[in-house]
């Protein structure tokens, strides 16, 4: 079975994909269409992705300029992951753009408005197009909040419906964002 996680940036997709990565029944490709990814599949169409396990999990982060149809075509199950808390997601996105830290802990600090305007406009375009193309369509979808705050992983287990996928050991690690109290200069 091929499972694809197509997610908005900063929606918890890496942590979700890590669950599959640590499951011995899955080969996992993190962003195989991204030239910056160590799993980049240069000039290899998704139909030819190699895996030496029973199942393959593909994780891609949605950006409007990329074409996802070839991955969707080879997928048996598609998980659309998005985030409802616009403010926290935008802050995380802005921090990642500013620091190039897309996958590690960070302490969020306010960013100057010039930087915010340009990247916020792009972020809003991204969310709008993702909603139109995937959230408003007939795909299995789950929000960050549901997945991480409401034990929504069981919904994924039920949707995938494989014996090797059980509601155990999820999530891996912790949230990337560390709160900082400016007044007391302490981590929260």
Secondary structure, DSSP 4 states (H G I P E B T S, - for coil): -EEEEEE-TTSSHHHHHHHHHTSTTEEEEE-TT-TTSTT--TT--GGG---SSSEEEEEEE--TTS--HHHHHH-SEEEEEE-S-HHHHHHHHHHHHHH--SSS-EE-----HHHHHHHHHHHHHHHHHHIIIIITSSSEEEEHHHHHHS-THHHHHHHH--TT--S-S-S-S--SEE-EETTTTEE-
